[in-house]
Amino acid sequence: MRMSEGEAPAGLTISEKILGFLLIFFGAIFFYYTMQTPTIRDSGFIFFPIFGIGLIVLGIFMVLAKAE
């Protein structure tokens, strides 16, 4: 059984979606705990929330992207 030229393997597509959901999950946890921890608020108030939001955006992109 051959796949057509434009079709991605099923395992690759599934692993891409799972990785996307994991990135969304860890980004949300990272963002949440940054806002809840007062000591982090002083030193890395800008960097850490932006990093968490970046992980969430990257995860959403991976979930919505179509593997080719």
Phi and psi restraints in degrees (range 20) as a CNS / XPLOR table:
assign (resid 1 and name C) (resid 2 and name N)
       (resid 2 and name CA) (resid 2 and name C) 1.0 -102.9 20.0 2
assign (resid 2 and name N) (resid 2 and name CA)
       (resid 2 and name C) (resid 3 and name N) 1.0 143.5 20.0 2
assign (resid 2 and name C) (resid 3 and name N)
       (resid 3 and name CA) (resid 3 and name C) 1.0 -85.5 20.0 2
assign (resid 3 and name N) (resid 3 and name CA)
       (resid 3 and name C) (resid 4 and name N) 1.0 153.1 20.0 2
assign (resid 3 and name C) (resid 4 and name N)
       (resid 4 and name CA) (resid 4 and name C) 1.0 -69.2 20.0 2
assign (resid 4 and name N) (resid 4 and name CA)
       (resid 4 and name C) (resid 5 and name N) 1.0 164.6 20.0 2
assign (resid 4 and name C) (resid 5 and name N)
       (resid 5 and name CA) (resid 5 and name C) 1.0 -60.3 20.0 2
assign (resid 5 and name N) (resid 5 and name CA)
       (resid 5 and name C) (resid 6 and name N) 1.0 -38.6 20.0 2
assign (resid 5 and name C) (resid 6 and name N)
       (resid 6 and name CA) (resid 6 and name C) 1.0 -89.1 20.0 2
assign (resid 6 and name N) (resid 6 and name CA)
       (resid 6 and name C) (resid 7 and name N) 1.0 1.6 20.0 2
assign (resid 6 and name C) (resid 7 and name N)
       (resid 7 and name CA) (resid 7 and name C) 1.0 -94.1 20.0 2
assign (resid 7 and name N) (resid 7 and name CA)
       (resid 7 and name C) (resid 8 and name N) 1.0 133.3 20.0 2
assign (resid 7 and name C) (resid 8 and name N)
       (resid 8 and name CA) (resid 8 and name C) 1.0 -87.7 20.0 2
assign (resid 8 and name N) (resid 8 and name CA)
       (resid 8 and name C) (resid 9 and name N) 1.0 149.8 20.0 2
assign (resid 8 and name C) (resid 9 and name N)
       (resid 9 and name CA) (resid 9 and name C) 1.0 -61.3 20.0 2
assign (resid 9 and name N) (resid 9 and name CA)
       (resid 9 and name C) (resid 10 and name N) 1.0 144.8 20.0 2
assign (resid 9 and name C) (resid 10 and name N)
       (resid 10 and name CA) (resid 10 and name C) 1.0 -62.2 20.0 2
assign (resid 10 and name N) (resid 10 and name CA)
       (resid 10 and name C) (resid 11 and name N) 1.0 -38.1 20.0 2
assign (resid 10 and name C) (resid 11 and name N)
       (resid 11 and name CA) (resid 11 and name C) 1.0 -64.1 20.0 2
assign (resid 11 and name N) (resid 11 and name CA)
       (resid 11 and name C) (resid 12 and name N) 1.0 -37.5 20.0 2
assign (resid 11 and name C) (resid 12 and name N)
       (resid 12 and name CA) (resid 12 and name C) 1.0 -66.3 20.0 2
assign (resid 12 and name N) (resid 12 and name CA)
       (resid 12 and name C) (resid 13 and name N) 1.0 -42.6 20.0 2
assign (resid 12 and name C) (resid 13 and name N)
       (resid 13 and name CA) (resid 13 and name C) 1.0 -64.3 20.0 2
assign (resid 13 and name N) (resid 13 and name CA)
       (resid 13 and name C) (resid 14 and name N) 1.0 -44.8 20.0 2
assign (resid 13 and name C) (resid 14 and name N)
       (resid 14 and name CA) (resid 14 and name C) 1.0 -65.6 20.0 2
assign (resid 14 and name N) (resid 14 and name CA)
       (resid 14 and name C) (resid 15 and name N) 1.0 -43.9 20.0 2
assign (resid 14 and name C) (resid 15 and name N)
       (resid 15 and name CA) (resid 15 and name C) 1.0 -66.5 20.0 2
assign (resid 15 and name N) (resid 15 and name CA)
       (resid 15 and name C) (resid 16 and name N) 1.0 -33.0 20.0 2
assign (resid 15 and name C) (resid 16 and name N)
       (resid 16 and name CA) (resid 16 and name C) 1.0 -64.8 20.0 2
assign (resid 16 and name N) (resid 16 and name CA)
       (resid 16 and name C) (resid 17 and name N) 1.0 -42.1 20.0 2
assign (resid 16 and name C) (resid 17 and name N)
       (resid 17 and name CA) (resid 17 and name C) 1.0 -67.4 20.0 2
assign (resid 17 and name N) (resid 17 and name CA)
       (resid 17 and name C) (resid 18 and name N) 1.0 -41.7 20.0 2
assign (resid 17 and name C) (resid 18 and name N)
       (resid 18 and name CA) (resid 18 and name C) 1.0 -63.7 20.0 2
assign (resid 18 and name N) (resid 18 and name CA)
       (resid 18 and name C) (resid 19 and name N) 1.0 -43.2 20.0 2
assign (resid 18 and name C) (resid 19 and name N)
       (resid 19 and name CA) (resid 19 and name C) 1.0 -63.1 20.0 2
assign (resid 19 and name N) (resid 19 and name CA)
       (resid 19 and name C) (resid 20 and name N) 1.0 -38.2 20.0 2
assign (resid 19 and name C) (resid 20 and name N)
       (resid 20 and name CA) (resid 20 and name C) 1.0 -62.2 20.0 2
assign (resid 20 and name N) (resid 20 and name CA)
       (resid 20 and name C) (resid 21 and name N) 1.0 -44.8 20.0 2
assign (resid 20 and name C) (resid 21 and name N)
       (resid 21 and name CA) (resid 21 and name C) 1.0 -65.1 20.0 2
assign (resid 21 and name N) (resid 21 and name CA)
       (resid 21 and name C) (resid 22 and name N) 1.0 -37.6 20.0 2
assign (resid 21 and name C) (resid 22 and name N)
       (resid 22 and name CA) (resid 22 and name C) 1.0 -64.9 20.0 2
assign (resid 22 and name N) (resid 22 and name CA)
       (resid 22 and name C) (resid 23 and name N) 1.0 -40.0 20.0 2
assign (resid 22 and name C) (resid 23 and name N)
       (resid 23 and name CA) (resid 23 and name C) 1.0 -64.2 20.0 2
assign (resid 23 and name N) (resid 23 and name CA)
       (resid 23 and name C) (resid 24 and name N) 1.0 -40.9 20.0 2
assign (resid 23 and name C) (resid 24 and name N)
       (resid 24 and name CA) (resid 24 and name C) 1.0 -62.4 20.0 2
assign (resid 24 and name N) (resid 24 and name CA)
       (resid 24 and name C) (resid 25 and name N) 1.0 -45.1 20.0 2
assign (resid 24 and name C) (resid 25 and name N)
       (resid 25 and name CA) (resid 25 and name C) 1.0 -61.8 20.0 2
assign (resid 25 and name N) (resid 25 and name CA)
       (resid 25 and name C) (resid 26 and name N) 1.0 -50.6 20.0 2
assign (resid 25 and name C) (resid 26 and name N)
       (resid 26 and name CA) (resid 26 and name C) 1.0 -69.3 20.0 2
assign (resid 26 and name N) (resid 26 and name CA)
       (resid 26 and name C) (resid 27 and name N) 1.0 -33.9 20.0 2
assign (resid 26 and name C) (resid 27 and name N)
       (resid 27 and name CA) (resid 27 and name C) 1.0 -64.7 20.0 2
assign (resid 27 and name N) (resid 27 and name CA)
       (resid 27 and name C) (resid 28 and name N) 1.0 -41.0 20.0 2
assign (resid 27 and name C) (resid 28 and name N)
       (resid 28 and name CA) (resid 28 and name C) 1.0 -66.2 20.0 2
assign (resid 28 and name N) (resid 28 and name CA)
       (resid 28 and name C) (resid 29 and name N) 1.0 -41.9 20.0 2
assign (resid 28 and name C) (resid 29 and name N)
       (resid 29 and name CA) (resid 29 and name C) 1.0 -64.9 20.0 2
assign (resid 29 and name N) (resid 29 and name CA)
       (resid 29 and name C) (resid 30 and name N) 1.0 -43.4 20.0 2
assign (resid 29 and name C) (resid 30 and name N)
       (resid 30 and name CA) (resid 30 and name C) 1.0 -60.1 20.0 2
assign (resid 30 and name N) (resid 30 and name CA)
       (resid 30 and name C) (resid 31 and name N) 1.0 -46.2 20.0 2
assign (resid 30 and name C) (resid 31 and name N)
       (resid 31 and name CA) (resid 31 and name C) 1.0 -65.2 20.0 2
assign (resid 31 and name N) (resid 31 and name CA)
       (resid 31 and name C) (resid 32 and name N) 1.0 -43.8 20.0 2
assign (resid 31 and name C) (resid 32 and name N)
       (resid 32 and name CA) (resid 32 and name C) 1.0 -62.2 20.0 2
assign (resid 32 and name N) (resid 32 and name CA)
       (resid 32 and name C) (resid 33 and name N) 1.0 -50.3 20.0 2
assign (resid 32 and name C) (resid 33 and name N)
       (resid 33 and name CA) (resid 33 and name C) 1.0 -70.1 20.0 2
assign (resid 33 and name N) (resid 33 and name CA)
       (resid 33 and name C) (resid 34 and name N) 1.0 -26.1 20.0 2
assign (resid 33 and name C) (resid 34 and name N)
       (resid 34 and name CA) (resid 34 and name C) 1.0 -65.7 20.0 2
assign (resid 34 and name N) (resid 34 and name CA)
       (resid 34 and name C) (resid 35 and name N) 1.0 -40.5 20.0 2
assign (resid 34 and name C) (resid 35 and name N)
       (resid 35 and name CA) (resid 35 and name C) 1.0 -73.7 20.0 2
assign (resid 35 and name N) (resid 35 and name CA)
       (resid 35 and name C) (resid 36 and name N) 1.0 -24.1 20.0 2
assign (resid 35 and name C) (resid 36 and name N)
       (resid 36 and name CA) (resid 36 and name C) 1.0 -89.4 20.0 2
assign (resid 36 and name N) (resid 36 and name CA)
       (resid 36 and name C) (resid 37 and name N) 1.0 -16.7 20.0 2
assign (resid 36 and name C) (resid 37 and name N)
       (resid 37 and name CA) (resid 37 and name C) 1.0 -99.3 20.0 2
assign (resid 37 and name N) (resid 37 and name CA)
       (resid 37 and name C) (resid 38 and name N) 1.0 113.9 20.0 2
assign (resid 37 and name C) (resid 38 and name N)
       (resid 38 and name CA) (resid 38 and name C) 1.0 -66.1 20.0 2
assign (resid 38 and name N) (resid 38 and name CA)
       (resid 38 and name C) (resid 39 and name N) 1.0 -31.6 20.0 2
assign (resid 38 and name C) (resid 39 and name N)
       (resid 39 and name CA) (resid 39 and name C) 1.0 -70.4 20.0 2
assign (resid 39 and name N) (resid 39 and name CA)
       (resid 39 and name C) (resid 40 and name N) 1.0 -32.3 20.0 2
assign (resid 39 and name C) (resid 40 and name N)
       (resid 40 and name CA) (resid 40 and name C) 1.0 -72.5 20.0 2
assign (resid 40 and name N) (resid 40 and name CA)
       (resid 40 and name C) (resid 41 and name N) 1.0 -31.4 20.0 2
assign (resid 40 and name C) (resid 41 and name N)
       (resid 41 and name CA) (resid 41 and name C) 1.0 -58.7 20.0 2
assign (resid 41 and name N) (resid 41 and name CA)
       (resid 41 and name C) (resid 42 and name N) 1.0 -33.4 20.0 2
assign (resid 41 and name C) (resid 42 and name N)
       (resid 42 and name CA) (resid 42 and name C) 1.0 -74.6 20.0 2
assign (resid 42 and name N) (resid 42 and name CA)
       (resid 42 and name C) (resid 43 and name N) 1.0 -47.2 20.0 2
assign (resid 42 and name C) (resid 43 and name N)
       (resid 43 and name CA) (resid 43 and name C) 1.0 -87.3 20.0 2
assign (resid 43 and name N) (resid 43 and name CA)
       (resid 43 and name C) (resid 44 and name N) 1.0 -41.2 20.0 2
assign (resid 43 and name C) (resid 44 and name N)
       (resid 44 and name CA) (resid 44 and name C) 1.0 -128.0 20.0 2
assign (resid 44 and name N) (resid 44 and name CA)
       (resid 44 and name C) (resid 45 and name N) 1.0 43.3 20.0 2
assign (resid 44 and name C) (resid 45 and name N)
       (resid 45 and name CA) (resid 45 and name C) 1.0 -63.1 20.0 2
assign (resid 45 and name N) (resid 45 and name CA)
       (resid 45 and name C) (resid 46 and name N) 1.0 -30.7 20.0 2
assign (resid 45 and name C) (resid 46 and name N)
       (resid 46 and name CA) (resid 46 and name C) 1.0 -88.4 20.0 2
assign (resid 46 and name N) (resid 46 and name CA)
       (resid 46 and name C) (resid 47 and name N) 1.0 -46.4 20.0 2
assign (resid 46 and name C) (resid 47 and name N)
       (resid 47 and name CA) (resid 47 and name C) 1.0 -66.3 20.0 2
assign (resid 47 and name N) (resid 47 and name CA)
       (resid 47 and name C) (resid 48 and name N) 1.0 -50.5 20.0 2
assign (resid 47 and name C) (resid 48 and name N)
       (resid 48 and name CA) (resid 48 and name C) 1.0 -66.8 20.0 2
assign (resid 48 and name N) (resid 48 and name CA)
       (resid 48 and name C) (resid 49 and name N) 1.0 -43.6 20.0 2
assign (resid 48 and name C) (resid 49 and name N)
       (resid 49 and name CA) (resid 49 and name C) 1.0 -65.0 20.0 2
assign (resid 49 and name N) (resid 49 and name CA)
       (resid 49 and name C) (resid 50 and name N) 1.0 -36.7 20.0 2
assign (resid 49 and name C) (resid 50 and name N)
       (resid 50 and name CA) (resid 50 and name C) 1.0 -66.4 20.0 2
assign (resid 50 and name N) (resid 50 and name CA)
       (resid 50 and name C) (resid 51 and name N) 1.0 -37.6 20.0 2
assign (resid 50 and name C) (resid 51 and name N)
       (resid 51 and name CA) (resid 51 and name C) 1.0 -63.5 20.0 2
assign (resid 51 and name N) (resid 51 and name CA)
       (resid 51 and name C) (resid 52 and name N) 1.0 -42.8 20.0 2
assign (resid 51 and name C) (resid 52 and name N)
       (resid 52 and name CA) (resid 52 and name C) 1.0 -63.6 20.0 2
assign (resid 52 and name N) (resid 52 and name CA)
       (resid 52 and name C) (resid 53 and name N) 1.0 -42.9 20.0 2
assign (resid 52 and name C) (resid 53 and name N)
       (resid 53 and name CA) (resid 53 and name C) 1.0 -65.7 20.0 2
assign (resid 53 and name N) (resid 53 and name CA)
       (resid 53 and name C) (resid 54 and name N) 1.0 -37.3 20.0 2
assign (resid 53 and name C) (resid 54 and name N)
       (resid 54 and name CA) (resid 54 and name C) 1.0 -62.1 20.0 2
assign (resid 54 and name N) (resid 54 and name CA)
       (resid 54 and name C) (resid 55 and name N) 1.0 -40.3 20.0 2
assign (resid 54 and name C) (resid 55 and name N)
       (resid 55 and name CA) (resid 55 and name C) 1.0 -64.2 20.0 2
assign (resid 55 and name N) (resid 55 and name CA)
       (resid 55 and name C) (resid 56 and name N) 1.0 -40.2 20.0 2
assign (resid 55 and name C) (resid 56 and name N)
       (resid 56 and name CA) (resid 56 and name C) 1.0 -63.9 20.0 2
assign (resid 56 and name N) (resid 56 and name CA)
       (resid 56 and name C) (resid 57 and name N) 1.0 -45.0 20.0 2
assign (resid 56 and name C) (resid 57 and name N)
       (resid 57 and name CA) (resid 57 and name C) 1.0 -64.2 20.0 2
assign (resid 57 and name N) (resid 57 and name CA)
       (resid 57 and name C) (resid 58 and name N) 1.0 -42.8 20.0 2
assign (resid 57 and name C) (resid 58 and name N)
       (resid 58 and name CA) (resid 58 and name C) 1.0 -63.0 20.0 2
assign (resid 58 and name N) (resid 58 and name CA)
       (resid 58 and name C) (resid 59 and name N) 1.0 -39.9 20.0 2
assign (resid 58 and name C) (resid 59 and name N)
       (resid 59 and name CA) (resid 59 and name C) 1.0 -64.8 20.0 2
assign (resid 59 and name N) (resid 59 and name CA)
       (resid 59 and name C) (resid 60 and name N) 1.0 -41.9 20.0 2
assign (resid 59 and name C) (resid 60 and name N)
       (resid 60 and name CA) (resid 60 and name C) 1.0 -63.2 20.0 2
assign (resid 60 and name N) (resid 60 and name CA)
       (resid 60 and name C) (resid 61 and name N) 1.0 -41.4 20.0 2
assign (resid 60 and name C) (resid 61 and name N)
       (resid 61 and name CA) (resid 61 and name C) 1.0 -60.7 20.0 2
assign (resid 61 and name N) (resid 61 and name CA)
       (resid 61 and name C) (resid 62 and name N) 1.0 -42.9 20.0 2
assign (resid 61 and name C) (resid 62 and name N)
       (resid 62 and name CA) (resid 62 and name C) 1.0 -68.2 20.0 2
assign (resid 62 and name N) (resid 62 and name CA)
       (resid 62 and name C) (resid 63 and name N) 1.0 -34.0 20.0 2
assign (resid 62 and name C) (resid 63 and name N)
       (resid 63 and name CA) (resid 63 and name C) 1.0 -71.0 20.0 2
assign (resid 63 and name N) (resid 63 and name CA)
       (resid 63 and name C) (resid 64 and name N) 1.0 -39.2 20.0 2
assign (resid 63 and name C) (resid 64 and name N)
       (resid 64 and name CA) (resid 64 and name C) 1.0 -85.4 20.0 2
assign (resid 64 and name N) (resid 64 and name CA)
       (resid 64 and name C) (resid 65 and name N) 1.0 -18.2 20.0 2
assign (resid 64 and name C) (resid 65 and name N)
       (resid 65 and name CA) (resid 65 and name C) 1.0 -70.5 20.0 2
assign (resid 65 and name N) (resid 65 and name CA)
       (resid 65 and name C) (resid 66 and name N) 1.0 146.3 20.0 2
assign (resid 65 and name C) (resid 66 and name N)
       (resid 66 and name CA) (resid 66 and name C) 1.0 -101.3 20.0 2
assign (resid 66 and name N) (resid 66 and name CA)
       (resid 66 and name C) (resid 67 and name N) 1.0 121.8 20.0 2
assign (resid 66 and name C) (resid 67 and name N)
       (resid 67 and name CA) (resid 67 and name C) 1.0 -73.9 20.0 2
assign (resid 67 and name N) (resid 67 and name CA)
       (resid 67 and name C) (resid 68 and name N) 1.0 131.9 20.0 2
